[in-house]
Amino acid sequence: MDAIIELEESGEILIEKNKEFLFNCSWLKDDPFPSVMVVRNGARLVVMDNFKVFSGAKIFINEKASLILGSGYINNDFTLHCFEKIEIGEDVAIADKVTIRDSDNHLVTSNPNYIMTRPVSIGNHVWIGMNVIILKGVTIGDGAIIAAGAIVTHDIPGRCLAAGIPAKVIK
């Protein structure tokens, strides 16, 4: 099935020269799960190096937000909601059914100091296991591994293994 890409008038998709961005890749000849990408007005998708996104992905880059992709791949059934900035480094492997969000998307408290949206940064040479959820304000350091099923609510340092709910460094 064909992918759906909605690029609003002042949205941008920028791919570095001589680099390849493959969207809606499939493991099956007749894959019935198309990927969807929406790039709203003033939003940017920047692809710095070769990157693949497999079928069933849902990527929403909201007004004035930026999604920056280094190199690597995102497997099937991925969901990303970008309201400010999400950056994914070089040589990153993201497994099936992963969700990344940089915003709560709505207020969850009446506290006037509450911050609803904060950027997400995923370093270089990171592996993210299946069914992982990465929430707003998180930085994952270079070389980190996030175990399947983890919910990442706080920064994870580089060169470690993190697992659990919420994710904690276990090795």
Accessible surface in RSA format (square Angstrom, percent):
REM  Atomic radii and reference values for relative SASA: ProtOr
REM  Chains: A
REM  Algorithm: Lee & Richards
REM  Probe-radius: 1.40
REM  Slices: 20
REM RES _ NUM      All-atoms   Total-Side   Main-Chain    Non-polar    All polar
REM                ABS   REL    ABS   REL    ABS   REL    ABS   REL    ABS   REL
RES MET A   1   150.86  78.1 100.43  66.5  50.42 120.1 105.91  90.0  44.94  59.5
RES ASP A   2   124.95  87.5 115.02 114.5   9.93  23.5  33.77  79.5  91.18  90.9
RES ALA A   3    36.21  33.3  12.25  18.9  23.96  54.5  12.25  17.3  23.96  63.5
RES ILE A   4    97.08  55.2  93.61  69.7   3.47   8.4  97.08  69.9   0.00   0.0
RES ILE A   5    89.27  50.8  57.14  42.6  32.13  77.4  57.14  41.1  32.13  87.2
RES GLU A   6    81.25  46.6  76.54  57.9   4.70  11.2  30.54  59.1  50.71  41.4
RES LEU A   7    89.26  49.7  60.39  43.2  28.87  72.6  60.39  42.4  28.87  77.7
RES GLU A   8    42.61  24.5  35.49  26.8   7.13  17.0  21.91  42.4  20.70  16.9
RES GLU A   9   177.68 102.0 136.94 103.6  40.74  97.0  60.47 117.0 117.21  95.7
RES SER A  10    63.57  53.7  48.28  64.4  15.29  35.2  48.30 102.9  15.27  21.4
RES GLY A  11     8.81  10.9   0.00   N/A   8.81  10.9   0.00   0.0   8.81  19.7
RES GLU A  12    71.99  41.3  69.54  52.6   2.44   5.8  23.75  45.9  48.24  39.4
RES ILE A  13    53.16  30.3  27.50  20.5  25.66  61.8  27.50  19.8  25.66  69.6
RES LEU A  14    64.83  36.1  62.14  44.5   2.69   6.8  64.68  45.4   0.15   0.4
RES ILE A  15    77.06  43.9  48.44  36.1  28.62  69.0  49.32  35.5  27.74  75.3
RES GLU A  16    82.32  47.3  74.88  56.6   7.44  17.7  12.22  23.6  70.10  57.2
RES LYS A  17   174.89  85.3 152.35  93.5  22.53  53.7 104.96  94.5  69.93  74.5
RES ASN A  18   136.88  94.4  93.73  90.6  43.15 103.9  38.69  93.1  98.19  94.9
RES LYS A  19    84.33  41.1  64.70  39.7  19.64  46.8  22.73  20.5  61.61  65.6
RES GLU A  20    97.33  55.9  93.80  71.0   3.53   8.4  26.08  50.4  71.25  58.2
RES PHE A  21    32.58  16.3  10.50   6.5  22.08  57.4  10.50   6.4  22.08  63.2
RES LEU A  22    65.10  36.3  63.34  45.3   1.76   4.4  65.10  45.7   0.00   0.0
RES PHE A  23    32.37  16.2   8.14   5.0  24.24  63.1   8.14   4.9  24.24  69.4
RES ASN A  24    28.70  19.8  16.96  16.4  11.73  28.3   2.82   6.8  25.88  25.0
RES CYS A  25    25.59  19.4  15.86  17.7   9.73  22.9  16.77  42.5   8.83   9.5
RES SER A  26    50.32  42.5  18.54  24.7  31.78  73.2  18.54  39.5  31.78  44.5
RES TRP A  27   167.13  67.1 133.86  64.8  33.27  78.1 134.93  71.9  32.20  52.2
RES LEU A  28   113.59  63.3 105.18  75.2   8.41  21.2 109.49  76.9   4.10  11.0
RES LYS A  29   201.82  98.5 157.06  96.4  44.76 106.6 112.17 101.0  89.65  95.5
RES ASP A  30   118.69  83.1  97.46  97.0  21.23  50.2  39.84  93.8  78.84  78.6
RES ASP A  31    13.28   9.3  10.33  10.3   2.95   7.0   5.52  13.0   7.76   7.7
RES PRO A  32    76.72  55.9  61.23  55.8  15.49  56.3  66.69  55.1  10.03  62.3
RES PHE A  33   132.63  66.4 130.71  81.0   1.93   5.0 131.54  79.8   1.09   3.1
RES PRO A  34    36.32  26.5  28.01  25.5   8.31  30.2  28.46  23.5   7.87  48.9
RES SER A  35     0.00   0.0   0.00   0.0   0.00   0.0   0.00   0.0   0.00   0.0
RES VAL A  36    35.91  23.6  35.91  32.5   0.00   0.0  35.91  31.2   0.00   0.0
RES MET A  37     0.46   0.2   0.46   0.3   0.00   0.0   0.24   0.2   0.22   0.3
RES VAL A  38    10.56   6.9  10.56   9.6   0.00   0.0  10.56   9.2   0.00   0.0
RES VAL A  39     0.00   0.0   0.00   0.0   0.00   0.0   0.00   0.0   0.00   0.0
RES ARG A  40    77.68  32.6  77.68  39.6   0.00   0.0  11.93  16.3  65.75  39.8
RES ASN A  41    59.78  41.2  58.00  56.0   1.78   4.3  16.55  39.8  43.23  41.8
RES GLY A  42    35.29  43.5   0.00   N/A  35.29  43.5  22.48  61.7  12.81  28.7
RES ALA A  43     0.14   0.1   0.00   0.0   0.14   0.3   0.00   0.0   0.14   0.4
RES ARG A  44    96.48  40.5  96.48  49.2   0.00   0.0  22.98  31.4  73.50  44.5
RES LEU A  45     0.78   0.4   0.78   0.6   0.00   0.0   0.78   0.5   0.00   0.0
RES VAL A  46    22.66  14.9  22.66  20.5   0.00   0.0  22.66  19.7   0.00   0.0
RES VAL A  47     0.00   0.0   0.00   0.0   0.00   0.0   0.00   0.0   0.00   0.0
RES MET A  48    83.30  43.1  74.66  49.4   8.64  20.6  70.01  59.5  13.29  17.6
RES ASP A  49    34.92  24.5  34.92  34.8   0.00   0.0   1.42   3.3  33.50  33.4
RES ASN A  50    76.36  52.7  73.26  70.8   3.10   7.5  24.18  58.2  52.17  50.4
RES PHE A  51     2.70   1.3   0.00   0.0   2.70   7.0   0.81   0.5   1.89   5.4
RES LYS A  52    90.40  44.1  90.40  55.5   0.00   0.0  37.48  33.7  52.92  56.4
RES VAL A  53     0.00   0.0   0.00   0.0   0.00   0.0   0.00   0.0   0.00   0.0
RES PHE A  54    14.43   7.2  14.43   8.9   0.00   0.0  14.43   8.7   0.00   0.0
RES SER A  55     2.78   2.4   2.33   3.1   0.45   1.0   1.20   2.6   1.58   2.2
RES GLY A  56     8.58  10.6   0.00   N/A   8.58  10.6   7.67  21.1   0.91   2.0
RES ALA A  57     0.00   0.0   0.00   0.0   0.00   0.0   0.00   0.0   0.00   0.0
RES LYS A  58    78.94  38.5  78.94  48.4   0.00   0.0  64.92  58.4  14.02  14.9
RES ILE A  59     2.00   1.1   2.00   1.5   0.00   0.0   2.00   1.4   0.00   0.0
RES PHE A  60    53.82  26.9  53.82  33.3   0.00   0.0  53.82  32.6   0.00   0.0
RES ILE A  61     0.23   0.1   0.00   0.0   0.23   0.6   0.02   0.0   0.21   0.6
RES ASN A  62    31.34  21.6  31.34  30.3   0.00   0.0   8.68  20.9  22.66  21.9
RES GLU A  63   108.64  62.4  96.33  72.9  12.32  29.3  23.24  44.9  85.41  69.7
RES LYS A  64   174.78  85.3 149.38  91.7  25.39  60.5  93.89  84.5  80.88  86.2
RES ALA A  65     0.35   0.3   0.00   0.0   0.35   0.8   0.00   0.0   0.35   0.9
RES SER A  66    27.19  23.0  27.18  36.3   0.01   0.0   6.90  14.7  20.29  28.4
RES LEU A  67     1.20   0.7   1.20   0.9   0.00   0.0   1.20   0.8   0.00   0.0
RES ILE A  68    32.74  18.6  32.74  24.4   0.00   0.0  32.74  23.6   0.00   0.0
RES LEU A  69     1.26   0.7   1.26   0.9   0.00   0.0   1.26   0.9   0.00   0.0
RES GLY A  70     3.47   4.3   0.00   N/A   3.47   4.3   3.43   9.4   0.03   0.1
RES SER A  71    19.24  16.3  19.24  25.7   0.00   0.0  11.41  24.3   7.84  11.0
RES GLY A  72    22.53  27.8   0.00   N/A  22.53  27.8  15.16  41.6   7.37  16.5
RES TYR A  73    83.58  39.0  83.58  47.6   0.00   0.0  52.60  39.5  30.98  38.2
RES ILE A  74     1.18   0.7   1.18   0.9   0.00   0.0   1.18   0.9   0.00   0.0
RES ASN A  75    24.00  16.6  24.00  23.2   0.00   0.0   0.00   0.0  24.00  23.2
RES ASN A  76    33.51  23.1  33.51  32.4   0.00   0.0  17.16  41.3  16.35  15.8
RES ASP A  77    59.99  42.0  53.96  53.7   6.02  14.2   8.36  19.7  51.63  51.5
RES PHE A  78     0.09   0.0   0.09   0.1   0.00   0.0   0.09   0.1   0.00   0.0
RES THR A  79    26.82  19.1  26.82  27.2   0.00   0.0  15.21  20.4  11.62  17.6
RES LEU A  80     0.52   0.3   0.52   0.4   0.00   0.0   0.52   0.4   0.00   0.0
RES HIS A  81    40.99  22.4  40.99  28.5   0.00   0.0  24.21  25.0  16.78  19.5
RES CYS A  82     0.00   0.0   0.00   0.0   0.00   0.0   0.00   0.0   0.00   0.0
RES PHE A  83    63.53  31.8  46.53  28.8  17.00  44.2  46.58  28.2  16.95  48.5
RES GLU A  84    75.87  43.6  68.74  52.0   7.14  17.0  30.93  59.8  44.94  36.7
RES LYS A  85    79.33  38.7  79.33  48.7   0.00   0.0  31.94  28.7  47.39  50.5
RES ILE A  86     0.00   0.0   0.00   0.0   0.00   0.0   0.00   0.0   0.00   0.0
RES GLU A  87    64.39  37.0  64.39  48.7   0.00   0.0   9.81  19.0  54.58  44.6
RES ILE A  88     1.34   0.8   0.00   0.0   1.34   3.2   0.00   0.0   1.34   3.6
RES GLY A  89    13.14  16.2   0.00   N/A  13.14  16.2  13.14  36.1   0.00   0.0
RES GLU A  90    61.63  35.4  61.63  46.6   0.00   0.0  41.53  80.3  20.10  16.4
RES ASP A  91    85.00  59.5  76.99  76.6   8.01  18.9  16.67  39.2  68.32  68.1
RES VAL A  92     1.42   0.9   0.00   0.0   1.42   3.4   0.77   0.7   0.65   1.8
RES ALA A  93    19.16  17.6  19.08  29.4   0.08   0.2  19.08  26.9   0.08   0.2
RES ILE A  94     0.05   0.0   0.00   0.0   0.05   0.1   0.04   0.0   0.01   0.0
RES ALA A  95    16.75  15.4  13.91  21.5   2.84   6.5  16.40  23.1   0.35   0.9
RES ASP A  96    40.13  28.1  40.13  39.9   0.00   0.0   0.99   2.3  39.14  39.0
RES LYS A  97   101.85  49.7  91.35  56.0  10.50  25.0  58.84  53.0  43.01  45.8
RES VAL A  98     0.32   0.2   0.00   0.0   0.32   0.8   0.00   0.0   0.32   0.9
RES THR A  99    33.88  24.1  33.88  34.3   0.00   0.0  13.30  17.9  20.58  31.1
RES ILE A 100     0.00   0.0   0.00   0.0   0.00   0.0   0.00   0.0   0.00   0.0
RES ARG A 101    55.86  23.5  55.86  28.5   0.00   0.0  22.30  30.5  33.56  20.3
RES ASP A 102     0.00   0.0   0.00   0.0   0.00   0.0   0.00   0.0   0.00   0.0
RES SER A 103     4.69   4.0   0.98   1.3   3.71   8.5   0.25   0.5   4.43   6.2
RES ASP A 104    41.62  29.2  30.26  30.1  11.36  26.9  10.27  24.2  31.35  31.3
RES ASN A 105    70.29  48.5  48.09  46.5  22.21  53.5   4.53  10.9  65.77  63.6
RES HIS A 106   107.03  58.5 101.56  70.6   5.47  14.0  76.23  78.6  30.80  35.8
RES LEU A 107   118.71  66.1  96.27  68.9  22.44  56.4  96.28  67.6  22.42  60.3
RES VAL A 108    89.58  58.9  52.23  47.3  37.35  90.0  61.68  53.6  27.90  75.7
RES THR A 109    55.97  39.8  37.71  38.2  18.26  43.5  30.95  41.6  25.02  37.8
RES SER A 110   115.43  97.5  82.54 110.2  32.89  75.8  56.83 121.0  58.61  82.1
RES ASN A 111    74.52  51.4  63.03  60.9  11.49  27.7  18.92  45.5  55.61  53.7
RES PRO A 112   130.44  95.1  90.58  82.6  39.86 144.9 102.85  84.9  27.60 171.5
RES ASN A 113   124.31  85.7 103.82 100.3  20.49  49.3  31.24  75.2  93.07  90.0
RES TYR A 114    61.09  28.5  38.36  21.8  22.73  59.1  38.99  29.3  22.10  27.2
RES ILE A 115   102.12  58.1  93.74  69.8   8.37  20.2  96.85  69.7   5.27  14.3
RES MET A 116    68.01  35.2  64.00  42.4   4.01   9.6  63.45  53.9   4.56   6.0
RES THR A 117    31.87  22.7  22.29  22.6   9.58  22.8  15.90  21.4  15.97  24.1
RES ARG A 118   100.10  42.0  99.99  51.0   0.11   0.3  18.36  25.1  81.74  49.5
RES PRO A 119    61.35  44.7  55.16  50.3   6.19  22.5  55.26  45.6   6.09  37.8
RES VAL A 120     1.42   0.9   0.00   0.0   1.42   3.4   0.04   0.0   1.38   3.7
RES SER A 121    43.18  36.5  42.74  57.0   0.44   1.0  20.98  44.7  22.21  31.1
RES ILE A 122     2.56   1.5   0.00   0.0   2.56   6.2   0.00   0.0   2.56   7.0
RES GLY A 123    14.38  17.7   0.00   N/A  14.38  17.7  14.27  39.2   0.10   0.2
RES ASN A 124    50.97  35.2  50.97  49.3   0.00   0.0   1.23   3.0  49.74  48.1
RES HIS A 125   111.06  60.7  96.44  67.0  14.62  37.4  69.61  71.7  41.45  48.2
RES VAL A 126     2.21   1.5   0.00   0.0   2.21   5.3   0.62   0.5   1.59   4.3
RES TRP A 127   104.73  42.0 104.56  50.6   0.17   0.4  89.08  47.5  15.65  25.4
RES ILE A 128     0.00   0.0   0.00   0.0   0.00   0.0   0.00   0.0   0.00   0.0
RES GLY A 129     0.05   0.1   0.00   N/A   0.05   0.1   0.05   0.1   0.00   0.0
RES MET A 130    83.30  43.1  81.52  54.0   1.78   4.2  40.62  34.5  42.67  56.5
RES ASN A 131    70.46  48.6  61.76  59.7   8.69  20.9  18.02  43.4  52.44  50.7
RES VAL A 132     0.00   0.0   0.00   0.0   0.00   0.0   0.00   0.0   0.00   0.0
RES ILE A 133    60.47  34.4  60.47  45.1   0.00   0.0  60.47  43.5   0.00   0.0
RES ILE A 134     0.00   0.0   0.00   0.0   0.00   0.0   0.00   0.0   0.00   0.0
RES LEU A 135    61.60  34.3  61.60  44.1   0.00   0.0  61.60  43.3   0.00   0.0
RES LYS A 136    33.22  16.2  27.62  16.9   5.60  13.3  25.50  23.0   7.72   8.2
RES GLY A 137    15.94  19.7   0.00   N/A  15.94  19.7   2.97   8.1  12.97  29.1
RES VAL A 138     0.27   0.2   0.17   0.2   0.09   0.2   0.17   0.2   0.09   0.3
RES THR A 139    63.34  45.0  63.13  64.0   0.21   0.5  40.16  53.9  23.18  35.0
RES ILE A 140     0.83   0.5   0.00   0.0   0.83   2.0   0.00   0.0   0.83   2.2
RES GLY A 141    16.73  20.6   0.00   N/A  16.73  20.6  16.64  45.7   0.08   0.2
RES ASP A 142    62.52  43.8  58.46  58.2   4.06   9.6  12.13  28.5  50.39  50.3
RES GLY A 143    25.57  31.5   0.00   N/A  25.57  31.5  12.97  35.6  12.60  28.2
RES ALA A 144     0.03   0.0   0.00   0.0   0.03   0.1   0.00   0.0   0.03   0.1
RES ILE A 145    73.84  42.0  73.84  55.0   0.00   0.0  73.84  53.2   0.00   0.0
RES ILE A 146     0.00   0.0   0.00   0.0   0.00   0.0   0.00   0.0   0.00   0.0
RES ALA A 147    24.18  22.2  22.25  34.3   1.92   4.4  24.18  34.0   0.00   0.0
RES ALA A 148    64.97  59.7  40.86  63.0  24.12  54.9  40.99  57.7  23.99  63.5
RES GLY A 149    31.62  39.0   0.00   N/A  31.62  39.0  24.21  66.4   7.41  16.6
RES ALA A 150     0.31   0.3   0.00   0.0   0.31   0.7   0.18   0.3   0.13   0.3
RES ILE A 151    42.66  24.3  42.66  31.8   0.00   0.0  42.66  30.7   0.00   0.0
RES VAL A 152     0.03   0.0   0.00   0.0   0.03   0.1   0.03   0.0   0.00   0.0
RES THR A 153    48.87  34.8  33.52  34.0  15.36  36.6  31.80  42.7  17.07  25.8
RES HIS A 154   130.35  71.2 124.83  86.8   5.52  14.1  84.39  87.0  45.96  53.5
RES ASP A 155    89.31  62.6  71.66  71.3  17.66  41.8  27.12  63.8  62.19  62.0
RES ILE A 156     6.53   3.7   4.37   3.3   2.16   5.2   4.45   3.2   2.08   5.6
RES PRO A 157    78.22  57.0  66.33  60.5  11.88  43.2  77.88  64.3   0.34   2.1
RES GLY A 158    25.14  31.0   0.00   N/A  25.14  31.0   4.52  12.4  20.62  46.2
RES ARG A 159   193.56  81.3 162.52  82.8  31.04  73.9  74.34 101.6 119.22  72.3
RES CYS A 160    16.85  12.7   8.25   9.2   8.61  20.2  15.16  38.4   1.70   1.8
RES LEU A 161    49.24  27.4  48.22  34.5   1.02   2.6  48.22  33.9   1.02   2.7
RES ALA A 162     0.00   0.0   0.00   0.0   0.00   0.0   0.00   0.0   0.00   0.0
RES ALA A 163    23.26  21.4  19.24  29.7   4.02   9.1  19.47  27.4   3.79  10.0
RES GLY A 164    35.67  44.0   0.00   N/A  35.67  44.0  32.04  87.9   3.64   8.1
RES ILE A 165   127.99  72.8  95.71  71.3  32.28  77.8  95.71  68.9  32.28  87.6
RES PRO A 166    57.36  41.8  54.80  50.0   2.56   9.3  55.01  45.4   2.35  14.6
RES ALA A 167     9.97   9.2   0.23   0.3   9.74  22.2   0.23   0.3   9.74  25.8
RES LYS A 168   129.71  63.3 125.13  76.8   4.57  10.9 101.46  91.3  28.24  30.1
RES VAL A 169    73.73  48.5  47.24  42.8  26.49  63.8  47.24  41.0  26.49  71.9
RES ILE A 170   108.04  61.5  71.47  53.2  36.57  88.1  79.46  57.2  28.58  77.6
RES LYS A 171   181.03  88.3 147.36  90.4  33.67  80.2 122.28 110.1  58.74  62.6
END  Absolute sums over single chains surface
CHAIN  1 A     8898.9       7333.3       1565.5       5102.6       3796.2
END  Absolute sums over all chains
TOTAL          8898.9       7333.3       1565.5       5102.6       3796.2
